Amino acid sequence: DFYFSICGDDVKPQNIIISTDGKVKVTDFGIARVATSNTISSNVMGSVHYSSPGQARGGYSDYKSDIYSLGITMYEMLTGHVPFDGDTSVAIALKHLQEEIQSPRKYVPVQIIYKCTQKSPDRRYSDMEELISDLKESLVNPEGDFVKIAPLDSRAHTVIVSQDELNKIKEGRNEMQQAEEPY
């Protein structure tokens, strides 16, 4: 087991890189720190969007602060924006202290997910370019009605699963669950 604490405002998109072999790395360790227990240094101003309430309150940071910052980063990955924004760093820090984040479900393009998960392959995206195009559109037009899902085929028919097939499906599921259980 390997653990390290980044401690501080290092966990943010600007400091996360993905190598060509897919490994995620965090850079910029320890460059920006809180100046005193009452103020945030100018180096930290750009990172206030990712600062934990503890950091906003007085500069204290530990691995729990890193977890908070990672959560904010993941929120931004899902929604395309940070959960708290404002005109000044102080306004943003206060939001970290006083406000709850809005559910990412408000921003995540549900129709895109719905189209990806259609039962009929003909109703899903035809290729990744089409999916990427809708994802990009969702960032600039989050309220737009741009996802087009093909209507159900009028010739569609109900598939009847026999009791024998249903039992085999259930057996397969039970075997998978048993294989996943720790010894």
C-alpha positions in Angstrom: 0.0 0.0 0.0 1.3 3.4 -1.0 -0.2 6.7 0.3 0.9 10.2 0.1 -0.8 13.4 1.0 -0.7 16.2 -1.5 -1.8 18.7 1.2 -3.0 22.0 -0.1 -4.2 23.4 -3.3 -2.3 21.0 -5.5 -5.4 19.0 -6.5 -6.9 20.9 -9.4 -7.2 20.3 -13.1 -4.2 22.5 -13.9 -2.0 20.2 -11.9 -3.3 16.9 -13.1 -1.6 15.3 -16.1 -2.3 12.0 -17.8 0.8 10.3 -19.3 0.7 8.6 -22.7 0.4 5.2 -20.9 -2.8 6.5 -19.1 -1.3 7.1 -15.7 -2.6 10.0 -13.8 0.0 12.3 -12.1 -0.3 15.3 -9.9 2.3 18.0 -10.3 3.2 21.3 -8.6 3.7 19.9 -5.1 3.9 22.6 -2.4 4.3 25.6 -4.6 1.3 27.5 -3.3 0.6 27.7 0.4 -1.4 29.7 2.8 0.5 32.8 4.0 -0.9 33.1 7.5 -3.8 31.6 9.4 -6.0 34.5 8.5 -5.2 35.3 4.8 -4.8 33.5 1.6 -1.6 34.3 -0.3 -1.8 35.6 -3.9 -0.4 32.3 -5.2 -3.5 30.5 -3.9 -6.0 33.0 -5.5 -6.3 31.0 -8.7 -6.9 27.8 -6.8 -9.7 29.0 -4.5 -12.3 27.2 -6.7 -10.7 23.9 -5.4 -10.0 24.9 -1.8 -11.6 23.0 1.0 -13.6 24.8 3.7 -10.7 24.3 6.1 -8.4 26.0 3.8 -10.8 28.9 3.3 -11.3 29.2 7.0 -7.7 29.4 8.0 -5.4 27.6 5.7 -5.3 24.2 7.4 -5.0 21.4 4.9 -4.5 17.7 5.1 -5.4 14.6 3.1 -9.1 15.4 3.8 -8.6 18.7 2.0 -7.1 16.8 -0.9 -10.2 14.6 -1.0 -12.4 17.7 -1.1 -10.4 19.3 -3.9 -10.5 16.0 -5.9 -14.3 16.0 -5.4 -14.5 19.6 -6.8 -12.3 18.5 -9.7 -14.6 15.5 -10.5 -17.6 17.8 -10.2 -16.1 20.0 -12.8 -15.3 17.0 -15.0 -18.9 16.0 -15.0 -20.6 19.3 -15.3 -18.1 21.5 -17.3 -17.8 24.1 -14.5 -16.8 24.5 -10.9 -19.6 24.4 -8.3 -18.7 27.8 -6.7 -17.8 30.9 -8.6 -17.8 34.6 -7.8 -16.3 38.0 -8.6 -13.6 37.7 -5.9 -11.6 35.0 -4.2 -13.2 35.9 -0.9 -16.7 35.5 -2.4 -15.7 32.0 -3.7 -14.1 31.0 -0.4 -17.3 32.0 1.5 -19.4 29.8 -0.8 -17.1 26.9 0.0 -17.8 27.6 3.7 -21.5 28.4 3.6 -23.2 26.8 0.5 -23.9 23.2 -0.5 -23.0 22.3 -4.1 -25.9 21.7 -6.5 -26.4 18.1 -7.6 -24.3 17.4 -10.7 -27.5 15.8 -12.1 -28.8 19.3 -12.8 -25.9 19.8 -15.3 -25.1 16.4 -16.6 -26.6 15.9 -20.0 -29.1 13.2 -19.1 -30.4 12.9 -22.7 -26.9 12.0 -23.9 -26.7 9.2 -21.3 -30.2 8.1 -22.2 -29.2 7.9 -25.9 -26.0 6.0 -25.1 -28.0 3.4 -23.1 -30.8 2.6 -25.5 -31.7 -1.0 -25.7 -31.7 -1.0 -29.5 -28.3 -0.3 -31.0 -29.9 1.6 -33.8 -31.2 4.2 -31.4 -27.7 4.8 -29.8 -25.0 7.1 -31.2 -23.7 5.9 -34.5 -20.1 6.5 -33.6 -17.9 8.3 -31.1 -17.7 11.5 -33.2 -21.5 11.9 -32.9 -21.3 11.4 -29.1 -18.4 13.8 -28.7 -20.3 16.4 -30.8 -23.3 16.2 -28.4 -21.0 16.4 -25.4 -19.3 19.5 -26.7 -22.7 21.0 -27.5 -23.9 20.3 -24.0 -21.1 22.5 -22.6 -22.0 25.5 -24.6 -25.8 24.9 -24.7 -26.6 23.0 -21.4 -30.4 23.8 -21.7 -30.6 23.0 -25.4 -32.7 20.3 -26.9 -30.2 19.0 -29.3 -30.0 15.2 -28.6 -31.9 13.4 -31.3 -33.0 9.9 -30.5 -34.5 7.8 -33.3 -38.1 6.9 -32.8 -39.0 3.3 -31.9 -39.3 1.1 -34.9 -43.0 0.4 -35.5 -41.9 -3.1 -36.5 -40.3 -3.6 -33.1 -41.6 -6.7 -31.4 -41.6 -8.0 -27.9 -39.0 -10.5 -27.2 -40.2 -13.4 -25.1 -37.7 -15.0 -22.8 -38.4 -18.6 -21.9 -38.3 -19.8 -18.3 -35.2 -21.8 -19.1 -33.4 -18.8 -20.6 -34.4 -16.7 -17.6 -33.0 -19.3 -15.2 -29.7 -19.3 -17.1 -29.5 -15.6 -16.9 -30.1 -15.7 -13.1 -27.5 -18.5 -12.7 -24.9 -16.5 -14.6 -25.6 -13.5 -12.4 -25.2 -15.6 -9.3 -21.9 -17.0 -10.6 -20.7 -13.5 -11.3 -21.6 -12.3 -7.8 -19.9 -15.3 -6.2 -16.7 -14.7 -8.2 -16.6 -11.0 -7.0 -17.0 -11.9 -3.3 -13.7 -11.8 -1.4 -12.3 -15.0 0.1 
